Amino acid sequence: MIPHANLILAGILTVICSYTDIKSMTIYNRYTYPAAVTGFVYVIVTAQWSHLYGSIVILSIYLFFFLSGKMGGGDLKLAVALSLFLGHEPVLCGSILAGVVLMAWGFACTWYKTGQLKQGVLVAAGRLPGGEFPYGAVLGPASVTVAVLIL
């Protein structure tokens, strides 16, 4: 096997899905489904069963957010595919990192647009709706970054 092939494949998936998520606010099935199947095959070939079990954990967590309407289906499929390649730890830490980045982004954008610090704080705290920004565009790079730092 190629050393760090899983990291390379996750990086390619991240670049493609981040681009499409920023461009059209959509992560397409034509990218996530083949990536998930490839990740599943990779897990079986390399016998990295912890990645398979971790992807089930990621699926259950993200499914909760999807069913509650807080997240889109593309984000769920991207997180599961990434967890098959990287394991659940980088995806969980990347999810937290992505959330912090998006809270800071919402705070900064709202404060800049309104000029009121209080409005920015309320958006960062989730009390006021901020502008939409694609979560998957931040989730992928954050997860891959965490995986690289763990190496």
C-alpha positions as CSV (number, residue, x, y, z in Angstrom):
1,M,0.0,0.0,0.0
2,I,1.0,3.6,-0.5
3,P,2.1,5.2,2.8
4,H,-0.7,7.5,4.0
5,A,-3.0,6.7,1.1
6,N,-5.9,7.2,3.3
7,L,-4.8,10.8,4.1
8,I,-4.2,11.5,0.4
9,L,-7.7,10.2,-0.5
10,A,-9.3,12.2,2.3
11,G,-7.5,15.3,1.1
12,I,-8.7,14.9,-2.5
13,L,-12.3,14.4,-1.2
14,T,-11.9,17.4,1.0
15,V,-10.8,19.7,-1.8
16,I,-13.6,18.6,-4.1
17,C,-16.4,18.8,-1.5
18,S,-15.2,22.1,0.0
19,Y,-15.2,23.6,-3.5
20,T,-18.6,22.4,-4.4
21,D,-20.0,23.3,-0.9
22,I,-18.7,26.9,-1.2
23,K,-19.8,27.3,-4.8
24,S,-23.3,25.8,-4.6
25,M,-23.9,25.1,-0.9
26,T,-24.2,21.4,-1.9
27,I,-22.0,18.4,-1.4
28,Y,-22.9,16.0,-4.2
29,N,-23.6,12.3,-3.8
30,R,-21.5,11.6,-6.9
31,Y,-18.4,12.4,-4.7
32,T,-19.4,11.2,-1.2
33,Y,-20.9,7.8,-2.2
34,P,-17.8,6.6,-4.2
35,A,-15.6,8.0,-1.4
36,A,-17.5,6.1,1.2
37,V,-17.4,2.8,-0.8
38,T,-13.6,3.4,-1.4
39,G,-13.1,4.1,2.3
40,F,-15.1,0.9,3.2
41,V,-12.9,-1.2,0.9
42,Y,-9.8,0.5,2.3
43,V,-10.8,-0.4,5.8
44,I,-11.4,-4.0,4.8
45,V,-8.1,-4.3,2.9
46,T,-6.0,-2.7,5.6
47,A,-8.1,-4.3,8.5
48,Q,-8.5,-1.0,10.2
49,W,-11.7,-2.0,12.0
50,S,-11.5,0.9,14.4
51,H,-12.2,3.2,11.5
52,L,-15.3,1.2,10.6
53,Y,-16.6,1.3,14.2
54,G,-15.7,5.0,14.4
55,S,-17.7,5.8,11.3
56,I,-20.7,4.2,12.9
57,V,-20.2,6.6,15.8
58,I,-19.8,9.6,13.4
59,L,-22.9,8.5,11.5
60,S,-25.0,8.4,14.7
61,I,-23.8,11.8,15.9
62,Y,-24.3,13.5,12.5
63,L,-27.6,11.7,11.9
64,F,-28.9,13.3,15.1
65,F,-28.0,16.8,13.8
66,F,-29.4,16.0,10.3
67,L,-32.7,14.8,11.6
68,S,-33.0,17.8,13.9
69,G,-32.5,20.1,10.8
70,K,-29.3,21.6,12.0
71,M,-27.1,20.1,9.3
72,G,-27.5,18.9,5.7
73,G,-27.2,15.4,4.3
74,G,-24.0,16.2,2.4
75,D,-22.3,17.1,5.6
76,L,-23.3,13.8,7.1
77,K,-22.1,11.8,4.2
78,L,-18.8,13.7,4.0
79,A,-18.2,13.2,7.7
80,V,-18.8,9.4,7.4
81,A,-16.5,9.1,4.4
82,L,-13.8,11.1,6.1
83,S,-14.1,8.9,9.2
84,L,-13.6,5.8,7.1
85,F,-10.3,7.2,5.8
86,L,-9.1,9.1,8.9
87,G,-10.8,7.5,11.8
88,H,-13.3,9.0,14.2
89,E,-10.9,11.1,16.3
90,P,-9.8,13.5,13.6
91,V,-13.4,13.9,12.4
92,L,-14.7,14.6,15.9
93,C,-11.9,17.1,16.7
94,G,-12.3,18.6,13.2
95,S,-16.1,19.0,13.9
96,I,-15.3,20.9,17.0
97,L,-12.7,23.0,15.3
98,A,-15.1,23.7,12.4
99,G,-17.7,24.8,14.8
100,V,-15.4,27.2,16.6
101,V,-14.2,28.6,13.2
102,L,-17.7,29.2,12.0
103,M,-18.7,30.8,15.3
104,A,-15.8,33.2,15.0
105,W,-16.7,33.8,11.4
106,G,-20.3,34.6,12.3
107,F,-19.2,36.9,15.1
108,A,-16.7,38.8,12.9
109,C,-19.1,39.1,10.0
110,T,-22.0,40.3,12.1
111,W,-19.9,42.7,14.1
112,Y,-18.5,44.1,10.8
113,K,-21.9,44.5,9.1
114,T,-23.8,45.9,12.1
115,G,-21.0,47.7,13.9
116,Q,-22.4,46.4,17.2
117,L,-20.4,44.1,19.4
118,K,-23.5,42.8,21.1
119,Q,-25.0,41.5,17.8
120,G,-21.8,39.7,17.0
121,V,-21.7,38.0,20.4
122,L,-25.4,37.0,20.1
123,V,-24.7,35.4,16.7
124,A,-21.7,33.5,18.0
125,A,-23.7,32.3,20.9
126,G,-26.5,31.1,18.6
127,R,-29.1,33.6,19.9
128,L,-29.5,35.4,16.5
129,P,-29.3,33.9,13.1
130,G,-26.2,34.7,11.2
131,G,-25.5,34.4,7.5
132,E,-25.2,30.9,6.1
133,F,-21.8,29.4,5.5
134,P,-21.2,25.9,4.3
135,Y,-20.2,23.7,7.3
136,G,-18.7,20.9,5.0
137,A,-16.3,23.4,3.5
138,V,-14.7,23.9,6.9
139,L,-15.3,20.3,8.3
140,G,-13.1,18.6,5.6
141,P,-10.1,20.8,5.9
142,A,-10.3,20.9,9.7
143,S,-10.5,17.0,9.9
144,V,-7.6,16.6,7.5
145,T,-5.5,19.1,9.4
146,V,-6.2,17.4,12.7
147,A,-5.2,14.0,11.1
148,V,-1.9,15.5,9.9
149,L,-1.2,16.9,13.3
150,I,-1.9,13.6,14.9
151,L,0.7,11.8,12.7
